[in-house]
Amino acid sequence: MRRRVILIGLLMLLVGLTIWITNLEWIKEGVYKPFTWGDIMSATISHLEMVVIAELIAISIGVPLGILVTRPGLRRLATPVVGGVGVGQTIPSLAVIAIMAPLLGFGLNSAIVALFIYGLLPIVRNSYAGINNIDSAIVEAARGMGMTRGQIARKIELPLALPVIMTGIRISTVITVGTAELAVLVGGKGLGLITLTGVFSMQPLTILQGAAPTAALAITLGFILERIENSMTSRGLKVKAAMA
């Protein structure tokens, strides 16, 4: 409850800061004026579009990949696969985005591919850990009841691992929202355009006008995904976690 109050308070602060700066249209900051509400809404929609597309691609590839390396016969691939996708996050986010420009050209595609690479690790890692950490006794009991391997995966393993997988998706989404600020450098659109305009012009209020909505968007998406994660967690697991 306390954490929720803190998040709501922080969100209100960020929104209030954005409203205050945007309404300072009569103040000139050097040769720059604060961006308009239309600019912020357009940038927010573009930012959200990049994040959603990159995350959908990362989920569609990362979740099956993380589950696949838990299967008998493929477990030996777990270390190289998880380590391989982890390379994307060992490289600074700016470098990952910059590398995409000469490979794919400037534009939305480069930004989305870079965001996909940077957000893939938490999804693959949590998908693998969620399945791999299930108590083997549960799986053996299901097998003893005559369930096939496919039935065990669908009815036992996936439901138990789903909260952990959702945690990975939530972490990946929050990371991607922040990284998307840099996508403007390779031709992407979003709130990074406002933030970097402030950086290049050395205008603190303009920087905050882009950074505050970005932080608010990350908090909002993180909160929504956390609610979804909680709704997917069975009552038994919640009671077990509370007793731990």
Residue pairs with C-beta under 8 A, 6 or more apart in sequence:
7 219
7 223
10 219
11 216
11 219
11 220
14 212
14 213
14 215
14 216
14 219
15 212
15 216
17 208
17 212
18 40
18 208
18 209
18 212
18 213
18 216
21 34
21 205
21 206
21 208
21 209
21 212
22 34
22 35
22 36
22 37
22 40
22 209
24 34
24 205
25 33
25 34
25 36
27 33
27 34
29 201
29 203
29 205
29 206
30 201
30 203
31 201
32 197
32 198
32 201
32 203
32 206
34 205
34 206
34 209
35 43
35 194
35 197
35 206
35 209
35 210
39 194
40 191
40 194
40 209
40 213
43 189
43 190
43 191
43 193
43 194
43 210
43 213
44 190
44 191
44 213
44 217
46 188
46 189
46 190
47 177
47 180
47 189
47 190
47 191
47 192
47 214
47 217
48 217
50 108
50 111
50 112
50 115
50 180
50 183
50 188
50 189
50 190
51 115
51 173
51 176
51 177
51 180
51 221
53 112
54 112
54 115
54 116
54 119
54 176
54 180
55 119
55 169
55 172
55 173
55 176
57 112
57 116
58 116
58 119
58 120
58 123
58 172
58 176
59 123
59 169
61 120
62 85
62 120
62 123
62 124
62 127
62 168
62 172
63 123
63 127
63 165
64 127
65 81
65 85
65 124
65 127
66 82
66 123
66 124
66 125
66 126
66 127
66 128
66 130
66 131
66 165
67 127
67 128
67 131
67 153
67 158
67 161
68 74
69 75
69 77
69 78
69 81
69 82
69 128
70 78
70 128
70 131
70 132
78 128
78 132
81 124
81 128
82 121
82 124
82 125
82 128
85 120
85 121
85 124
85 125
86 121
86 125
88 96
88 117
88 118
88 120
88 121
89 118
89 121
93 114
93 118
93 179
93 182
94 182
94 185
96 114
96 117
96 118
97 110
97 111
97 114
97 179
97 182
97 183
97 185
97 186
98 185
98 186
99 114
100 110
100 111
100 113
100 114
100 186
101 110
101 185
101 186
101 187
103 110
104 110
104 113
105 187
106 186
106 187
107 186
107 187
107 188
108 187
108 188
108 189
110 186
110 187
110 188
111 180
111 183
111 186
111 187
111 188
112 188
114 179
114 183
114 186
115 176
115 179
115 180
115 183
118 175
118 176
118 179
119 172
119 173
119 175
119 176
119 179
120 172
121 172
122 168
122 169
122 171
122 172
122 175
123 165
123 168
123 169
123 172
124 168
125 168
126 164
126 165
126 167
126 168
126 169
126 171
127 161
127 164
127 165
127 168
129 164
130 160
130 161
130 162
130 163
130 164
130 165
130 168
131 157
131 158
131 161
133 164
134 156
134 157
134 160
134 161
138 156
138 160
139 152
139 156
139 157
142 151
142 152
142 155
142 156
143 152
147 155
147 156
159 234
160 234
160 237
162 232
162 233
163 229
163 232
163 233
163 237
166 225
166 228
166 229
166 232
167 229
169 225
170 222
170 225
170 226
170 229
173 221
173 222
173 225
174 218
174 221
174 222
177 214
177 217
177 218
177 221
178 214
178 218
180 188
180 190
180 191
180 192
180 214
181 190
181 191
181 192
181 195
181 196
181 210
181 211
181 214
182 192
183 189
183 190
183 192
184 190
184 192
184 193
184 196
185 192
185 196
191 210
191 211
191 213
191 214
191 217
192 210
192 214
193 210
194 206
194 209
194 210
195 206
195 207
195 209
195 210
195 211
195 214
196 210
197 203
197 206
197 210
198 204
198 205
198 206
198 207
198 208
198 209
198 210
199 207
230 238
